[in-house]
């Protein structure tokens, strides 16, 4: 049975930039270092048709992706607080409340 949903309500660590622009919610599978954008598998294929020589990193190299470049969104721990940084030690997006805690100093 096929779903009529374009995306889901699930929150991903990295979302596909083109899908977000289209109002969809899809998990990024690739990060293009040249574009500084995240792509799902479908959008990555389209990107590759135009930009074959761009350097792309897959999920095995997610530690090299860094924080999402566009809208970082809202903190998952402190609901409603905007995310302001990426904690490399914990691989987590953090708001100002997270930063002041001992966990992300």
Helices and strands as residue ranges (DSSP letters): H 17-21, E 30-32, E 37-39, H 41-50, E 56-58, G 59-64, E 85-87, E 92-94, H 96-100, G 102-104
